[in-house]
Amino acid sequence: MLAAWVSLKENVNCVGRLTDVVGKPDKACGNSRNHVLEKQLVHHLRNPFREALFRPIYPKTQFYELNIGEPSRNIIELIFQRASMDPSKPSWKVKKVLKVKNSIEVLKRFEDYREKVITKSNQQHKRHPRSTIDGNELLLFYGTTMACCRKPKPVCELCRDPSCRACRIIHSRFDMEFTRKNGVRLSTSSEEVSDNMVSFKLKNLRRAVIVCRVIAGSIANTMDGAYGDFDSIGREGPQSNLEYLIVQNPCAILPCFVIVFN
């Protein structure tokens, strides 16, 4: 699965060269917040989406729909299916897969944060070995819902519908008052984000998962209780594998794909 993801990153321009994305550069993101208590960290955003709806104009982010049969779509669906804790469990039926075309500003803040984590890691005595190489980058999932996926369009911009959580969180760049206070919870398991997505009643909403590249840096274990000067907070599963990650700085998250389900 890792080899498939590496190949995908290099070939579909999820990120890489600055010329592969749209928009104009801007200033990098600010500092991260530390000492977030686990009991305060929850998976879903509440309702302050209007905060992101009428913000100052950001460089445009676009969606590119990947057609059925395209190699990159096949890889994304395969990665999502293999990330299940129970492979025998029937998977959600995928309606569409959207590639996120990030702006230069978004890419710059992500790479700037990576360099910041690498620099800090090199100065620490105890550090994760990958933190000094790539900032300990992980592939994680964020469960949400989407309202603007009904009309087939090969290329489209983020909608302005307040009920479309996927567009609102990507437009805000995961940087909202609630996430700044509590962090952003992302999962290593596609099964968890599928089962625990927010409940909804509106007919036009679809379940969706945002596939993200995440700079995890040094990870504090929730079982230890002492978070110290860590970049993120994680919880291990039954087999000592990372179950989920709480990211304290939204600059560490780069959305790459959105999987929309029937």
Secondary structure, 3 states (H helix, E strand, C coil): CHHHHHHHHHHCCCCCCHHHCECCCCCCCCCCCCCCCHHHCCCCCCCCCHHHHCCCCCCCCEEEEECCCCHHHHHHHHHHHHCCCCCCCCCCCEEEEEEEECEHHHHHHHHHHHHHHHHHHHCCCCCCHHHHCCCCEEEEEEEEEECCCCCCCCEEECCCCCCCHHHHHHHCCCCCHHHHHHCEEEECCHHHHHHCCCCCCCCCCEEEEEEEEEECCCEEECCCCCCCCCCEEEEECCCCCEEEEEECCHHHEEEEEEEEEC
